[in-house]
Amino acid sequence: MNAFRNLAPLAWSFLFLWTSVQAKELPRAKPEEVGMSAAKLAKVDEVMLDFVAKKKLAGAIVAVARHGKVVHFGTYGKMDLERDKEMTEDAIFRIYSMSKAITTAAALMLLEEGKYSLDDPVSKYIPEFKELTVWENGESKPAESVMTVKQLMLHTSGLSYGFVGNGHVEQEYKKRKPLDHQGSLQGMTKTLSEIPLAFEPGSKWQYSVSIDVLGRLIEIWSGKSFETFLSERVFKPLDMKDTAFFVPKNKADRFTTNYSPAGPGKLRPIDHPARSRYLVKPSLASGGGGLVSTTRDYLRFLQMTLNGGELHGVRLLKKKTVRLMTRNQLPKKLMPIQIGQPPRKGVGFSLGFSVRVGMSEWDPSGKVGEFGWGGAASTHYWVSPKDDLVVVTMEQVMPYSFMTEWGVKKLIYDAVEK
C-alpha cells in the first residue's frame, strides 16, 4: 500500500502531463457551436464520396476549423487501393508546394531576429549569385537588376522551375536538375547561379525554385541545417509531429500511395509507400516542395497563422509579420499570377501565400481576403480571415487538379450562417 502511495504523486503528475498534451489539440465542436450548419457541411461528404466512387480520387480528407475549433474532419476512400486500406485521419501525404508557406514562415522568424532585411541582395549571403545572367533574345547577358530576398518569397526573382515551356532556360533546368534530392542546398545554389535567369528580377511573377533558395538562406542565417531549423523552431513548438522531409519506418503504414489517372474511372499507382524515395532522408531538403505532413499538422500551422502568429501560448511570429504573409505584396503590373494555365484573375501573392484581392471568373466561390495555396498531388488549403475559417483538403493524385477545392469551397462557405 505504501508503494502505491509513493507512486500516486507520480501517477497524478503523469496524468497532468498527459491531459496537458491532449489539451494542445485543436478542440472539436459541433458546427452549430461556431455558427455553421452541420446539414450544409454534410454536402461536402456527398461530393467527396462521389469523387471516390467515380475513381477521380483514391481517397481524401477535408477538414474545416472555425474560431479555432475543428467542426468537420471527413475521411473518404482509400489511402491504398491495392491493399484496400481505408483513409484515416492520421494519414501522411506528400504536400509538395504546401511546404512553401512553412519555409517562408521560418525565414520570417529570422527576419524578426534581425538576421537580414527583405531588400537585401541574395548575393550578400550567396556569393555565387553576384554575377547572374538573364536569357534574353536568344543569348545570355549580365542581369541589370539585383535579386532580393523579398523577390524570392514573392516568386519575382527571375528563377524558374523548368516545367512550364521548353525554352533555353527550361531546358537547362531539366538537364542540370538543381533540385535533385540526392544533392545539397549549397550545390543547388551553385547550379542555379550557372543557369541564366528567365527574366530580370522584379519584372515578372513566375513560380519557381525561389523558396528552395530561401531554405539555403535559412541555413546561412541560422547556422543550422535547414531541416534542423524547421524541426526545432517550427515543428516541435507547434507539435507538428508528423511533418518532415521523409517518412520513418514506424510511420510508413500511414503513408498514402500516390496515384495518376489511367483513363476514365481508373487510377494507377505512381509512388507506393513500400518503394517510395520518401522512406529515405534526402540529402537535399526542399523547402519548396519536399515535406510530408498530415491534415492535423497543417491545420495547426494555418491556425497559428490565422491567430496572428501564435497557437496555444506558443508564438512563432509577430502579428505585423503575419500581415506581410497574408496581404498581397505584388504590384498590379505583375498581376494576376499564372502557372501554365489561364491567369488567376483577382489573385495576387504575399510572402508565403496567394491572396484573393478581387472577385472574377477564376474560382468564383473564393472570397476577397482569402489566402492559401496547394501541392502537386492535388492538396489544397485556404483561410478566410473574415470568417475566422481554415480549410485543409488532402489527397494523392497527380497531376495537380483544382477539382476538390472548387468542388467543396462554395459548400463550406455556404455553411457559415453567422
C-alpha positions, 0 to 999 in steps of 0.5 A: 500500500505504501508503494502505491502511495509513493507512486500516486504523486507520480501517477497524478503528475503523469496524468497532468502531463498527459491531459496537458498534451491532449489539451494542445489539440485543436478542440472539436465542436459541433458546427452549430457551436461556431455558427455553421450548419452541420446539414450544409457541411454534410454536402461536402461528404456527398461530393467527396464520396462521389469523387471516390466512387467515380475513381477521380480520387483514391481517397481524401480528407477535408477538414474545416476549423472555425474560431479555432475549433475543428467542426468537420474532419471527413475521411473518404476512400482509400489511402491504398487501393491495392491493399484496400486500406481505408483513409484515416485521419492520421494519414501522411501525404506528400504536400509538395508546394504546401511546404512553401508557406512553412519555409517562408514562415521560418525565414520570417522568424529570422527576419524578426531576429534581425538576421537580414532585411527583405531588400537585401541582395541574395548575393550578400549571403550567396556569393555565387549569385553576384554575377547572374545572367538573364536569357534574353533574345536568344543569348545570355547577358549580365542581369541589370537588376539585383535579386532580393530576398523579398523577390524570392518569397514573392516568386519575382526573382527571375528563377524558374522551375523548368516545367512550364515551356521548353525554352533555353532556360527550361531546358537547362533546368531539366538537364542540370536538375538543381533540385535533385534530392540526392544533392545539397542546398549549397550545390543547388545554389551553385547550379542555379547561379550557372543557369541564366535567369528567365527574366530580370528580377522584379519584372515578372511573377513566375513560380519557381525554385525561389523558396528552395533558395530561401531554405539555403538562406535559412541555413546561412542565417541560422547556422543550422541545417535547414531541416534542423531549423524547421524541426526545432523552431517550427515543428516541435513548438507547434507539435507538428509531429508528423511533418518532415522531409521523409517518412520513418519506418514506424510511420510508413503504414500511414503513408498514402500511395500516390496515384495518376489517372489511367483513363476514365474511372481508373487510377494507377499507382505512381509512388507506393509507400513500400518503394517510395524515395520518401522512406529515405532522408534526402540529402537535399531538403526542399523547402519548396516542395519536399515535406510530408505532413498530415491534415492535423499538422497543417491545420495547426500551422494555418491556425497559428497563422490565422491567430496572428502568429501564435497557437496555444501560448506558443508564438512563432511570429509577430502579428505585423509579420503575419500581415506581410504573409497574408496581404498581397505584396505584388504590384498590379503590373505583375498581376494576376499570377499564372502557372501554365494555365489561364491567369488567376484573375483577382489573385495576387501573392504575399510572402508565403501565400496567394491572396484573393484581392478581387472577385472574377471568373477564376474560382468564383466561390473564393472570397476577397481576403482569402489566402492559401495555396496547394501541392502537386498531388492535388492538396489544397488549403485556404483561410478566410480571415473574415470568417475566422475559417481554415480549410485543409483538403488532402489527397494523392493524385497527380497531376495537380487538379483544382477539382476538390477545392472548387468542388467543396469551397462554395459548400463550406462557405455556404455553411457559415450562417453567422 
